[in-house]
């Protein structure tokens, strides 16, 4: 049993990755609290409008769809650690500003639309940089385990965050939840600053000409790899047809079952149990999967 647990958490023996995982767990818990509060706030401001809720979600994730390729290019061209520090600091400032707007009573529905779009842009830059940065913290042997633990961290926060947010919304309202998210977003900044840069597994940045390789070149490379095309197609289908179910949860909780934010938070939490189990199961993989 001890050997099995040691294999699951072996990447945490690396100091830089341990700092990274801790910062991400704290931040992502706050992020999931914020998402829960944001969706609940939309229903409060729009008189339970499903259209308004769908629009906010679209504004939040369309930048991820269209700008993530550019975000990946930024990660290739710049220092990933410094890029993550800047993006997480920006996220914290945005969340703090929005929390103050809510608590002062001036927030309107269009403010939520703008806020969701800005966070979407931040996500489009942060996600590729964060995922690519994992390979700089651990060696190739530990990379599959580190990636699986990162997924487990994400889904652990997805379990805790909504459940805590539901109770917090019921007791204190949505504003303080956004404030908690703003504070939690500082955690990865502190973790990244405390890292030992000399222990990172970095490669020298490619020459300027290579860094200017177009996104089209990247897409052309993927198209030539049938294994990558298959994986991306599966992700697209699941994302389009499966993940959208979670968007309906706040409306189901409030208008169909006539419950409060606590029930909505619990429903969102339950959705994360399966992904967490899958992520933990994959931590034992010792090599990258083959096509």
Secondary structure, 3 states (H helix, E strand, C coil): CHHHHHHHCHHHHCHHHHHHHHHHHHHHHHHHHHHHHHHHHHHHHHCCCHHHHHHHHHHHHHHHHHHHHHHHHHHHHCCHHHHHHHHHHHHHHHHHHHHHHHHHCCCCHHHHHHHHHHHHHHHHHHHHHHHHHHHHHCCHHHHHHHHHHHHHHHHHHHHHHHHHHHHHHHHHCHHHHHHHHHHHCHHHHHHHHHCCHHHCCCCCCCCHHHHCCCHHHHHHHHHHCHHHHHHHHHHHHHHHHCHHHHHHHHHHHHHHCCCCHHHHHHHHHHCHHHHHHHHHHHHHCCCCCCC
